[in-house]
Amino acid sequence: MNAHQPAQTSAEWFKSSYSSNNGACVEASRSEHGMAFRDSKNAAGPSLAFSAATARSFIDGVKTGQFTPSS
């Protein structure tokens, strides 16, 4: 994982399909090196960059509920 400051301004960012309309949005960007994620409310702020394999593993974990807090 790499933290970038400021966010990758030349990248094409898109809103995550998991983002809600309540302002809690995550944007993602693909590159030849993997994926980066940032807070849509702070586009000039930091982003987190991951290799393609790490990003895929994280996304698969989100889809299967691996990061859902237990009640």
C-alpha positions as CSV (number, residue, x, y, z in Angstrom):
1,M,0.0,0.0,0.0
2,N,1.2,3.5,-0.8
3,A,-0.2,6.8,0.5
4,H,-0.1,9.6,-2.1
5,Q,-0.2,13.2,-1.2
6,P,-1.7,15.0,-3.0
7,A,-4.1,12.7,-4.8
8,Q,-3.3,11.6,-8.3
9,T,-4.8,14.5,-10.2
10,S,-4.0,13.1,-13.7
11,A,-5.9,9.9,-13.0
12,E,-9.5,9.3,-14.1
13,W,-11.5,8.9,-11.0
14,F,-15.0,7.2,-10.7
15,K,-17.4,6.9,-7.8
16,S,-17.5,3.4,-6.2
17,S,-20.7,1.5,-6.8
18,Y,-20.7,0.8,-3.1
19,S,-20.9,4.6,-2.2
20,S,-24.1,5.9,-0.9
21,N,-25.8,9.3,-1.6
22,N,-25.3,10.5,1.9
23,G,-21.9,12.0,1.2
24,A,-19.9,9.0,2.3
25,C,-18.4,8.4,-1.1
26,V,-15.2,6.7,-2.2
27,E,-13.7,7.3,-5.6
28,A,-11.4,4.8,-7.4
29,S,-8.9,5.1,-10.2
30,R,-7.3,2.3,-12.2
31,S,-3.8,2.3,-13.6
32,E,-1.3,-0.1,-15.0
33,H,0.1,-0.6,-11.5
34,G,-3.3,-1.3,-9.7
35,M,-5.9,0.9,-8.1
36,A,-6.0,4.0,-6.0
37,F,-8.8,5.1,-3.7
38,R,-9.7,8.5,-2.2
39,D,-12.4,10.4,-0.3
40,S,-14.6,12.1,-2.9
41,K,-15.1,15.1,-0.5
42,N,-11.4,15.7,-0.5
43,A,-10.2,15.2,-4.1
44,A,-7.0,17.2,-3.4
45,G,-6.2,15.1,-0.4
46,P,-4.4,11.8,0.0
47,S,-5.2,8.6,-1.9
48,L,-4.3,5.0,-1.1
49,A,-2.7,3.0,-3.9
50,F,-2.6,-0.8,-4.1
51,S,-1.3,-3.4,-6.5
52,A,-3.9,-5.0,-8.7
53,A,-3.7,-8.3,-6.7
54,T,-4.2,-6.5,-3.4
55,A,-7.0,-4.3,-4.7
56,R,-8.8,-7.4,-6.1
57,S,-8.4,-9.2,-2.7
58,F,-9.8,-6.2,-0.9
59,I,-12.8,-5.8,-3.2
60,D,-13.6,-9.5,-3.0
61,G,-13.5,-9.2,0.8
62,V,-15.9,-6.3,0.7
63,K,-18.3,-8.2,-1.6
64,T,-18.3,-11.3,0.7
65,G,-18.8,-9.2,3.9
66,Q,-15.4,-9.9,5.3
67,F,-15.2,-6.4,6.8
68,T,-18.7,-6.1,8.1
69,P,-18.7,-5.5,11.8
70,S,-20.4,-8.2,13.8
71,S,-23.5,-7.3,15.9
